[in-house]
Amino acid sequence: MKKYKHILKNRQDAANQLIDILPMQKLKEESWKMVAVSSGGLELAHFIRKKLPNKIDFLFSESIMAPNNDTCEVARVSEREEIVINEKLVKAFDIGYDYIYGEAHRKHEEQILSYVYQYRKGRPFFSVKNEIVMLIDEGSESGLKLMTAIKTILAMKPKAVYIAVAVLPKDTLELLEPYADEIFFLHDIGDYVETTLYYEELEIVDEEKLEKYLED
């Protein structure tokens, strides 16, 4: 684990390294749409795009936690109400699907819609039908956030879906590979701990920055 600690300085460093492995000319010529799946991913996307004309949007989603355990994520719901469930955890904790769907609806109504109105002024997520999409995040742990984004985007019938992620676990990479046309990443780590460990600094993207990136 020590050899991977602080392997990236910050999101700007991660963006610079991803630019080296991304097909930037194709990204520009084919007008890939860039979709951040987290606030950190949004800042990373902003750094990757630089002055390119490619559009960036944020796909909002929220965790659904196990009953009586607010640290265990068992499912996730996106702003388009697509749900991805960790079936192993749901079976292990004997969680009913009524609970999952009920929580998904509540999170969508109470939290996600408020984010859409606050940060996008009520504008719906942009259309990606017949478009090439690149999902972006600074790191992934369980892969649930990216899987929820993939399911949401695929339901909108894009031409292709790529993923750009700085660090992720090896097993999460294997989980995602069948669903993406290609995954661009810097490090796949066997004993993944948490994303913050692999950056020297990982500042919180505050509301002001988030709004600015979405306005740009």
TANORNOR-V135112 format. One record per pair of residues at least 24 apart in sequence whose C-alpha atoms are under 10 Angstrom apart, sorted by the first residue. I is the first residue (numbers start at 0). J is the second residue. D is the distance in whole Angstrom. If there is no record, write none. Layout:
# TANORNOR-V135112
i={I:I}
j={J:J}
d={D:D}
This chain:
# TANORNOR-V135112
i={0:0:0:0:0:0:0:1:1:2:3:3:3:3:3:3:3:4:4:4:4:4:4:4:5:5:5:5:5:5:5:6:6:6:6:6:6:6:7:7:7:7:7:7:7:7:7:7:7:8:8:8:8:8:9:9:9:9:9:9:9:9:9:10:10:10:10:10:10:10:10:10:10:10:10:10:10:10:10:11:11:11:11:11:11:12:12:12:12:13:13:13:13:13:13:13:13:13:13:14:14:14:14:14:14:14:14:14:14:14:14:15:15:15:16:16:16:16:17:17:17:17:17:17:17:17:18:18:18:18:18:20:20:20:20:21:21:21:21:21:22:23:23:23:26:26:26:26:26:27:27:27:28:28:29:29:29:30:30:30:30:31:31:31:31:31:31:31:31:31:32:32:32:32:32:32:32:32:32:32:33:33:33:33:33:33:33:33:33:34:34:34:34:34:34:34:34:34:34:34:34:34:35:35:35:35:35:35:35:35:35:35:36:36:36:36:36:36:36:36:36:36:36:37:37:37:37:37:37:37:38:38:38:38:38:38:38:38:38:39:39:39:39:39:39:39:39:39:39:40:40:40:40:40:40:40:40:40:41:41:41:41:41:41:41:41:41:42:42:42:42:42:42:42:42:43:43:43:43:43:43:44:44:44:44:44:44:44:45:45:45:47:54:54:54:55:55:55:55:55:55:55:55:55:56:56:56:56:56:56:56:56:57:57:57:57:57:57:57:57:57:57:58:58:58:58:58:58:58:58:58:58:58:59:59:59:59:59:59:59:59:59:59:60:60:60:60:60:60:60:60:60:60:60:61:61:61:61:61:61:61:62:62:62:62:62:63:63:63:63:63:63:63:63:64:64:65:65:65:65:65:65:66:66:66:66:72:72:73:73:74:74:74:74:74:74:74:75:75:75:75:75:75:75:75:75:75:76:76:76:76:76:76:76:76:76:76:76:76:77:77:77:77:77:77:77:77:77:78:78:78:78:78:78:78:78:78:78:78:78:79:79:79:79:79:79:79:79:79:79:80:80:80:80:80:80:80:81:81:81:81:81:81:81:82:82:82:82:82:82:83:83:83:83:83:83:83:83:83:84:84:84:85:85:117:117:118:118:118:118:118:118:118:118:119:119:119:119:120:120:126:126:126:126:127:127:127:127:127:127:127:127:128:128:128:128:128:128:128:128:129:129:129:129:129:130:130:130:130:130:130:131:131:131:131:131:131:132:132:132:132:132:132:133:133:133:133:133:133:133:133:133:133:134:134:134:134:134:134:134:135:135:135:135:135:135:136:136:136:136:136:136:136:137:137:137:137:137:137:137:137:137:137:138:138:138:138:138:138:138:138:138:138:138:138:138:138:138:139:139:139:139:139:139:139:139:139:139:139:140:140:140:140:140:140:140:140:140:140:141:141:141:141:141:141:141:141:142:142:142:142:142:142:142:143:143:143:145:145:146:146:146:146:146:149:149:149:150:153:153:165:165:166:166:166:166:166:167:167:167:167:167:168:168:168}
j={188:189:190:191:192:196:197:196:197:197:186:188:190:191:196:197:198:192:194:195:196:197:198:199:194:195:196:197:198:199:200:166:185:186:196:197:198:199:165:166:185:186:195:196:197:198:199:200:201:197:198:199:200:201:43:137:195:197:198:199:200:201:202:39:40:42:43:44:45:46:47:136:137:165:198:199:200:201:202:42:43:44:45:46:47:43:46:165:198:43:46:47:137:164:165:166:184:185:198:42:43:44:45:46:47:48:49:137:163:164:165:43:46:47:47:165:184:185:43:47:163:164:165:183:184:185:46:47:48:163:183:163:183:184:185:47:163:182:183:184:183:47:48:51:51:53:131:132:133:51:52:53:52:53:53:130:131:54:130:131:132:55:127:130:131:132:133:159:160:161:56:125:126:127:130:131:132:133:134:160:57:131:132:133:134:135:161:162:163:58:124:125:127:132:133:134:135:136:148:152:162:163:59:133:134:135:136:137:145:148:162:163:60:77:134:135:136:137:144:145:147:148:149:135:136:137:138:144:145:204:136:137:203:204:205:206:208:209:212:135:136:137:138:201:202:203:204:205:209:134:135:136:137:138:163:164:165:204:134:135:136:137:204:208:209:212:213:135:136:137:204:208:209:212:213:135:136:137:163:164:165:133:134:135:136:137:163:212:212:213:215:135:125:213:215:125:132:133:134:135:212:213:214:215:119:124:125:134:212:213:214:215:115:118:119:124:125:134:135:209:212:213:111:115:123:124:125:134:144:147:148:151:152:107:110:111:112:114:115:124:144:147:148:103:106:107:110:111:112:114:144:145:147:148:103:106:107:110:111:144:147:102:103:106:143:144:98:99:100:101:102:103:105:106:99:102:89:92:93:94:98:99:92:94:98:99:141:143:99:143:99:100:102:103:143:144:147:99:102:103:106:143:144:145:146:147:148:100:102:103:104:106:107:111:143:144:147:148:151:103:106:107:111:144:147:148:150:151:106:107:108:110:111:112:114:115:123:124:148:151:107:111:112:123:124:148:151:152:154:155:104:106:107:108:111:147:151:147:148:149:150:151:152:154:143:146:147:148:150:151:143:144:145:146:147:148:149:150:151:143:146:147:141:143:206:210:206:207:209:210:211:212:213:214:209:210:213:214:210:214:152:155:156:157:152:153:154:155:156:157:158:159:152:153:154:155:156:157:158:159:155:156:157:158:159:155:156:157:158:159:160:156:157:158:159:160:161:157:158:159:160:161:162:159:160:161:162:163:179:180:181:182:183:160:161:162:163:164:179:182:161:162:163:164:165:183:162:163:164:165:166:167:184:163:164:165:166:167:184:194:195:198:201:163:164:165:166:167:168:184:185:186:187:193:194:195:197:198:164:165:166:167:168:171:172:187:191:193:194:166:167:168:169:170:171:191:192:193:194:167:168:170:171:172:174:191:193:167:168:170:171:172:174:175:171:174:175:171:175:171:174:175:178:179:175:178:179:178:178:179:194:197:191:193:194:197:198:191:192:193:194:197:192:193:194}
d={9:9:7:8:8:10:10:10:10:10:9:8:10:9:8:6:9:10:10:9:6:5:7:8:10:8:6:4:4:5:8:10:10:9:9:5:6:8:9:9:10:10:10:9:6:5:6:8:10:8:5:5:6:8:10:10:10:9:6:6:5:6:8:8:9:7:6:9:10:8:10:10:7:9:8:10:8:7:9:9:7:10:9:6:8:9:9:10:9:8:9:9:8:9:6:9:10:8:9:9:6:8:9:6:5:9:10:9:10:9:8:10:8:7:9:9:9:7:10:8:7:8:7:7:7:7:9:6:9:10:10:10:7:8:9:9:8:10:7:9:10:9:9:10:9:8:9:10:9:7:8:7:10:9:9:9:8:8:8:7:9:9:10:7:5:5:7:9:9:9:8:9:10:8:7:6:5:6:9:10:9:9:6:5:6:7:9:10:10:7:10:10:10:7:6:5:6:9:9:9:9:10:9:8:6:5:6:9:10:9:10:10:8:10:7:6:6:9:7:7:9:7:10:8:6:8:9:8:9:10:8:9:8:6:8:9:9:7:10:9:7:6:9:8:8:7:6:10:9:9:5:4:5:8:9:8:10:10:10:7:7:9:9:10:8:7:8:10:9:9:7:8:8:7:10:7:7:7:10:9:9:10:9:6:8:9:9:9:7:9:9:10:9:10:9:9:10:10:10:10:8:7:10:8:9:7:7:10:9:7:10:10:9:9:9:8:9:10:10:9:10:8:10:9:10:7:9:9:10:10:7:9:9:10:10:6:9:8:8:9:10:10:9:10:9:8:9:7:10:10:7:10:8:8:8:7:8:8:7:8:10:9:8:8:9:8:10:7:9:10:7:7:10:8:9:9:8:8:10:8:9:9:9:8:9:10:9:9:8:9:7:10:10:8:7:9:9:9:10:7:9:7:7:10:9:7:10:9:9:6:8:8:7:9:10:9:7:9:9:9:9:8:8:9:7:7:9:7:9:6:9:10:6:7:9:8:9:8:10:9:9:10:10:9:8:10:7:9:10:10:8:10:7:10:10:10:8:7:9:10:7:6:10:9:10:9:6:10:8:8:7:9:10:7:6:9:10:8:10:8:10:9:9:8:9:8:8:9:7:5:9:10:7:9:10:8:7:8:10:10:9:8:10:9:7:9:10:6:7:6:8:10:9:9:9:6:5:5:7:10:9:6:4:4:8:10:8:5:5:7:9:10:6:5:5:6:8:7:8:6:5:6:8:8:6:5:5:7:9:10:9:9:10:7:6:5:6:8:10:9:9:6:5:6:9:10:8:7:5:7:9:10:10:8:6:5:7:9:10:8:10:10:9:9:6:6:5:6:9:9:10:10:10:9:6:9:9:10:7:8:7:5:7:8:9:10:9:8:7:9:6:6:10:10:7:7:8:7:7:9:8:9:6:10:10:10:10:8:9:9:6:8:8:7:9:10:10:10:8:10:9:7:8:10:9:7:8:9:9:10:9:10:9:10:7:8:10:7:10:9:8:10:9:10:10}
